[in-house]
Each structure stands twice: as C-alpha cells, then as structure tokens.
C-alpha cells in the first residue's frame, strides 16, 4: 500500500486544511499512517499544553534564525511568547466548573481571540519545524503494521454534558491504564460541527486554571494518550471544543460538552 505523503501527515497533525481529499480517506483505513499522525501530534501537544510552562526558557537568537532559514520565513518575523493560559487567573475566557462537575456557559471573548491571533505565528512555526525535525531525525519512516494494543483497565469515567450553545450534544469519556502504565482517554461524542471546524479534546483543571490538548476527535469516538507527567487528579475535567481551522492552538472558548472524571 502506498502511504500518505509525510508533509500531508504533518498538516493533519497541525490541524491544517488539506488540498488532497484522498488523505483523510487513506488515514481512515491505514493504521500505520494513523500512528504516524499521532506521533507527530505529540509534538504539537507539547506546544499547546500548559504542562511545565513555568520552566520554559527563551531560546538563544540563533535558534530563531535557524527556524526562519529552515522555513524560508521573513527575517522580520520575531517570536511572540504565548500569554498565560485561559482560566481563573484570566477570568472570562473560560467559565468555572462546579465541584460536582456541572458545566457552566463558556463565554467567547474578543480579547481571547486577539491573544490567539498574536501567538499563531509562533506556534505554527515551532510546531512545523519540530514536526519536520522529527521526520528528518527518523531517517526512514517504517510503515509496519501496528501491533494490537492492550485495552487497559478502567480507572475513571465521566458523563459529558452539553454546554448551553450545544443543546442536544452528548458524550462520555473513560480512562484506562495499560499494563505498561500508559493511560488513554477514550471519548465518544454525538455532536456535528460545521465545515472548517474540528472537535478538540482537552483536559482541564477543576478551576480552569490549566488546560492540555489531547488531540482532535475525527469520528464519533477516539482514543488519546495522556502524557505521563499529567496528574489526572489535577486535570480531572474532560472538555471537547469546537475549533476553527485557523492554525491557532489555543482553546476557542466554544466548548461543546464537558464533564468531571470520577478520579
């Protein structure tokens, strides 16, 4: 079987629109390409996550010079560091969640959109460069068949309730731990979004002062690996949002469903 072009897989991992309509069809049937996309998405997840953000350090100027040269970007382009994550320290971007996990309305603010536009260039540049570096460092992509994975033991679950703007939507989430210690979140959702919009799965803290993107839900259900460093007792709320395909990695503020895990 001829596999999808690595550049196209990188675009899928970044959530960018594709010009080749055969790529999604190929991904639906090819486990090898699916695993390659998930591997590339792990790079994007790091850029989109708030885990360890306090430990971030500004890279030396030569790093950005190399990125610009590698991607053919203008010498005038300068990195813009992301603002603080939406939440309690930044009220109004995302609403609070009650201790029982009942969702309240998520409000979309113009200010949040403006911040999103400000960091778009940096995240796209870093994520695209990292994805390209991963392909180069791998040398040769091995398109072997994926071995069956351990389903794992159920350790938590959540009923995902619709937000006010998405009455009629419903979903559920479960967390399983595999024999090797890897944890996976399985999400199912009954809610359709319009053209040019995708559904993104997040882990939130109870007070919405931290959030982690797990990836895109491309069908009625999906499975997402939880980073080993994430404490599910802290990031205990599962959220699925509607995200425009604008290359912006931050939460849109438009949540479809949300629910607290019983951890």
Order of alpha helices (4+ residues) and beta strands (2+ residues): alpha-alpha-alpha-alpha-alpha-beta-beta-beta-beta-beta-beta-beta-beta
